[in-house]
Amino acid sequence: MKTNVTLKIEADLLREARILAAEEGSSISALLAARLEQAVRERRGYQQARKRAVARLRRGFDLGFKAPVSRDELHER
């Protein structure tokens, strides 16, 4: 289902938007809808990536660190 939205913009911007839409063979409405959809998709992708990264940080990473058995082993050269 599509819903109409009212938008107030400067006349100069509207003129440029009409030109841009015409160059792309589209209407201003279709042009704006596509750009908004892209922005929302990018935001969702960022949020999903952030959630995955935070989950990985919470689980932690195995860096293979092994504590030295003794002080002598620690300072062994």
C-alpha positions as CSV (number, residue, x, y, z in Angstrom):
1,M,0.0,0.0,0.0
2,K,1.3,3.4,-0.9
3,T,0.6,6.6,1.0
4,N,0.8,10.2,-0.2
5,V,3.2,12.6,1.5
6,T,3.3,16.4,1.3
7,L,6.7,17.9,1.0
8,K,7.7,21.6,1.2
9,I,10.9,22.5,-0.6
10,E,12.4,25.6,-2.2
11,A,11.4,26.4,-5.8
12,D,15.0,26.1,-7.0
13,L,15.4,22.7,-5.5
14,L,12.1,21.6,-7.1
15,R,13.3,22.8,-10.5
16,E,16.6,20.8,-10.1
17,A,14.7,17.7,-8.9
18,R,12.5,17.9,-12.0
19,I,15.5,18.0,-14.2
20,L,17.2,15.1,-12.3
21,A,14.1,13.0,-12.5
22,A,13.7,13.7,-16.2
23,E,17.3,12.8,-16.8
24,E,16.7,9.5,-15.1
25,G,13.4,8.9,-16.9
26,S,11.5,9.0,-13.7
27,S,9.0,11.1,-11.8
28,I,10.0,13.2,-8.7
29,S,7.9,10.9,-6.6
30,A,9.6,7.7,-7.9
31,L,13.0,9.4,-7.6
32,L,12.4,10.3,-3.9
33,A,10.9,6.9,-3.1
34,A,13.9,5.1,-4.5
35,R,16.3,7.4,-2.6
36,L,14.4,7.0,0.7
37,E,14.3,3.2,0.2
38,Q,18.0,3.1,-0.3
39,A,18.7,5.2,2.8
40,V,16.5,2.9,4.9
41,R,18.2,-0.2,3.5
42,E,21.6,1.2,4.3
43,R,20.6,2.1,7.8
44,R,19.2,-1.4,8.4
45,G,22.4,-2.9,7.1
46,Y,24.4,-0.8,9.4
47,Q,22.3,-1.7,12.4
48,Q,22.5,-5.5,11.6
49,A,26.3,-5.3,11.2
50,R,26.5,-3.4,14.5
51,K,24.5,-6.1,16.3
52,R,26.7,-8.8,14.9
53,A,29.9,-6.9,15.9
54,V,28.6,-6.3,19.4
55,A,27.7,-10.0,19.8
56,R,31.2,-11.0,18.6
57,L,32.7,-8.7,21.2
58,R,30.6,-10.1,24.0
59,R,31.6,-13.6,23.1
60,G,35.3,-12.5,23.0
61,F,38.1,-13.6,20.8
62,D,40.6,-16.4,21.4
63,L,44.0,-14.8,20.7
64,G,45.9,-17.8,21.7
65,F,47.5,-16.2,24.8
66,K,49.1,-18.6,27.2
67,A,50.2,-17.2,30.5
68,P,53.8,-18.1,31.4
69,V,54.2,-20.8,34.0
70,S,56.8,-19.0,36.1
71,R,58.5,-15.6,36.4
72,D,61.8,-17.1,35.0
73,E,59.9,-18.3,31.9
74,L,58.4,-14.8,31.5
75,H,61.8,-13.2,31.4
76,E,63.5,-15.9,29.4
77,R,65.5,-14.5,26.5
